[in-house]
Amino acid sequence: MLAAVEGWGGGEDERPYLARAFSVARYAQGEAAYLVEDVGPGTHRLCELAAGDELWVLGPLGRASRRRSRTPPPVPAARSSSAAVSASRRSRSSRDELEASAPEEVVTVLLGFRDEARVPGAELLRGAEIASDDGSAGLEGLVTELLERELAADADALVYACGPAGMLEGVRAICEREAVPAQLALEAGMACGFGACFGCVVPRRGGGYLRVCVDGPVIDAAELERVDAHAGAPA
């Protein structure tokens, strides 16, 4: 979770914003990198930060991907501005990490973007197949169309996905139909990050709730009836 040390609030009384939940896009040599898009008051303030400004960071929180006998880590993607799907015979990760740890694995990375302005995000993952809503790069259409094509060619795939709720619901439904296991990195506004406030819950298949901050954010698709956009204020 991220917050600016200075100027983190709004209104006449400068009431503090809640920290914003982010996934780490890349971590190397002791430095963490995040992809941030200005979509609300909190992310707007984060986008205003300059080199040398202080940042409050809490994490890592919750559960990441689980590498069971065939299960990989997830592919990173920019929250709300792009979508990523990873599918393969045995496991999926960011390409460099997976190839270094398991050179025998077949890696297919699928990325979806809203428009041309966001397509440069694909440079983070070399060799990715791309779909764009406006046809500015790769397939004109949805990243889930690329996923359906990939699953048709490889019935023994495993899928990891991160991105907006509508895209994740499409991935969940496709994988349920094809009986393909999947793990989904859900997005939700969080207040405490430790499961105490129940502000980030999502319904669990069969009843009850899952707290995205501790039971997720990466959750087995089989545990979800569907993926809905999480209610809350703009990020």
C-alpha positions in Angstrom: 0.0 0.0 0.0 1.3 3.4 -1.0 0.8 7.0 0.3 2.7 10.2 0.0 4.3 11.4 3.2 3.4 15.0 2.5 0.1 16.4 1.1 -1.8 13.2 1.5 -5.3 14.5 1.9 -8.0 16.8 0.6 -10.7 19.3 1.5 -10.4 22.2 3.8 -9.2 20.1 6.8 -6.8 18.1 4.6 -8.3 14.9 6.0 -5.8 12.1 5.0 -6.7 9.7 2.2 -6.5 6.0 2.8 -3.3 4.4 1.4 -3.8 3.0 -2.1 -3.2 -0.7 -2.8 -0.7 -1.6 -5.5 1.1 -4.6 -6.8 4.8 -4.4 -7.3 5.5 -4.2 -11.1 9.2 -5.0 -10.8 11.7 -5.5 -8.0 15.4 -5.6 -8.7 18.5 -4.7 -6.7 16.6 -3.6 -3.6 14.3 -1.2 -5.6 10.6 -1.7 -6.1 8.8 -0.2 -9.1 5.0 0.5 -9.4 2.9 1.4 -12.4 0.5 4.3 -11.4 -2.2 5.9 -13.5 -4.0 9.1 -12.4 -7.6 8.0 -11.9 -8.6 9.6 -8.6 -7.3 11.9 -5.8 -4.9 9.4 -4.3 -3.2 8.3 -7.5 -3.2 12.0 -8.7 -1.1 12.9 -5.6 1.2 9.9 -6.2 1.7 11.1 -9.8 2.7 14.5 -8.6 5.7 13.1 -6.6 9.1 14.0 -7.8 12.5 12.4 -7.2 13.4 12.8 -3.6 9.8 13.1 -2.3 9.1 10.6 0.5 6.7 7.7 0.0 5.0 5.6 2.7 5.0 1.9 1.8 3.3 -1.0 3.6 3.8 -4.5 2.4 4.0 -7.1 1.1 0.4 -8.0 2.2 -1.8 -11.0 1.5 -1.2 -14.0 -0.6 0.7 -14.0 -3.9 0.4 -16.7 -6.5 1.0 -20.3 -5.4 3.3 -22.6 -7.3 1.8 -25.9 -6.7 2.7 -28.8 -9.0 1.7 -26.8 -12.0 1.1 -23.3 -10.7 3.1 -20.2 -11.6 3.6 -16.7 -10.3 1.4 -14.0 -12.0 2.3 -11.7 -14.8 2.5 -8.0 -13.6 0.4 -5.4 -15.3 -0.5 -1.8 -14.8 -3.6 -1.5 -12.6 -6.7 -0.2 -14.4 -4.8 0.8 -17.5 -3.9 -2.6 -18.9 -4.6 -6.2 -18.5 -2.4 -9.3 -18.4 -3.1 -12.9 -18.9 -0.6 -15.7 -18.6 -1.2 -19.2 -19.9 1.0 -22.3 -20.4 1.3 -26.0 -20.1 2.8 -25.9 -16.7 3.5 -22.4 -15.3 3.6 -18.7 -16.0 5.6 -15.8 -14.7 7.2 -12.6 -16.0 9.3 -14.0 -18.8 12.7 -13.4 -17.4 11.9 -14.8 -14.0 10.3 -17.9 -15.3 13.0 -18.7 -17.9 15.7 -18.3 -15.3 13.9 -20.6 -12.7 12.4 -23.1 -15.1 13.9 -23.1 -18.5 11.8 -26.1 -19.7 8.6 -24.1 -19.4 6.7 -22.7 -22.3 5.8 -19.1 -21.7 2.9 -17.3 -23.3 2.2 -13.7 -22.2 -1.0 -12.0 -23.3 -1.5 -8.3 -22.8 -4.6 -6.1 -23.4 -4.6 -2.3 -23.6 -7.4 0.3 -23.9 -5.6 2.5 -26.5 -2.4 3.5 -28.1 -1.3 5.7 -25.2 -1.1 2.6 -22.9 0.6 0.2 -25.3 4.2 1.1 -24.3 3.5 -0.8 -21.1 4.1 -4.0 -23.2 7.8 -3.2 -23.2 7.9 -4.5 -19.6 7.3 -8.1 -21.0 9.2 -8.9 -24.1 7.6 -11.1 -26.7 4.0 -10.6 -25.4 1.0 -11.1 -27.6 -1.1 -7.9 -27.6 -4.7 -6.9 -28.0 -6.0 -3.3 -28.0 -9.5 -2.0 -27.8 -8.9 0.5 -30.6 -6.8 -1.7 -32.8 -3.7 0.5 -32.4 -1.5 -2.6 -31.6 -1.9 -6.3 -32.1 -5.4 -7.8 -32.3 -8.3 -5.3 -32.4 -10.4 -6.7 -29.6 -10.1 -8.0 -26.1 -7.2 -9.9 -24.5 -9.7 -12.6 -23.6 -10.0 -13.4 -27.3 -6.2 -14.1 -27.3 -6.8 -16.3 -24.3 -9.5 -18.4 -26.0 -7.2 -18.9 -28.9 -4.4 -20.0 -26.7 -6.5 -22.4 -24.7 -7.8 -24.0 -27.9 -4.3 -24.8 -28.8 -3.2 -26.0 -25.3 -5.8 -27.8 -23.3 -3.3 -28.4 -20.5 -2.7 -24.7 -19.8 -2.7 -22.9 -16.5 -3.8 -19.3 -16.4 -2.8 -16.3 -14.2 -4.5 -13.0 -14.8 -4.5 -9.5 -13.4 -6.4 -6.5 -14.5 -9.8 -4.8 -14.2 -12.8 -6.7 -12.9 -14.6 -7.0 -16.3 -11.6 -8.6 -17.9 -11.0 -10.9 -14.9 -14.7 -12.1 -15.0 -14.2 -12.9 -18.7 -11.1 -14.9 -17.8 -12.9 -16.7 -15.0 -15.8 -17.7 -17.2 -13.6 -18.9 -20.0 -11.5 -21.0 -17.7 -14.5 -22.4 -15.9 -16.0 -23.4 -19.3 -12.8 -25.0 -20.5 -12.0 -26.6 -17.1 -8.7 -24.8 -16.9 -7.3 -23.8 -13.5 -6.7 -20.1 -13.0 -5.6 -17.7 -10.3 -6.9 -14.1 -10.5 -5.2 -11.1 -8.9 -8.2 -9.1 -7.7 -8.5 -5.3 -7.3 -10.2 -3.7 -4.3 -9.9 -0.6 -2.2 -8.3 -1.4 1.1 -8.3 0.4 4.5 -6.2 -1.5 6.9 -4.5 -4.2 4.8 -4.7 -6.8 7.6 -8.2 -8.2 7.3 -9.6 -6.4 10.3 -12.0 -3.9 8.7 -13.6 -6.2 6.1 -13.6 -3.2 3.7 -12.3 -5.2 0.7 -14.4 -8.4 0.9 -15.7 -10.2 -2.2 -18.4 -13.0 -2.1 -17.1 -16.5 -2.0 -18.6 -19.4 -4.0 -20.8 -21.4 -1.7 -21.3 -18.5 0.8 -19.2 -16.2 3.0 -16.6 -13.7 2.0 -13.0 -13.5 1.0 -10.9 -10.6 2.2 -8.8 -9.4 -0.7 -6.0 -8.1 1.5 -5.3 -11.4 3.4 -7.1 -14.2 1.5 -6.0 -12.6 -1.8 -5.3 -10.6 -3.8 -4.5 -13.7 -5.8 -7.4 -16.0 -5.5 -8.2 -19.3 -7.2 -10.9 -18.7 -9.8 -12.8 -21.8 -8.6 -13.5 -19.9 -5.3 -15.5 -17.2 -7.0 -19.0 -17.3 -8.5 -18.1 -14.2 -10.5 -15.8 -11.1 -10.4 -17.5 -7.8 -9.9 -16.0 -4.3 -9.8 -15.4 -3.5 -6.2 -17.5 -0.6 -4.8 -15.6 2.4 -3.4 -14.3 5.8 -4.0 -12.0 6.6 -7.0 -8.4 5.6 -6.3 
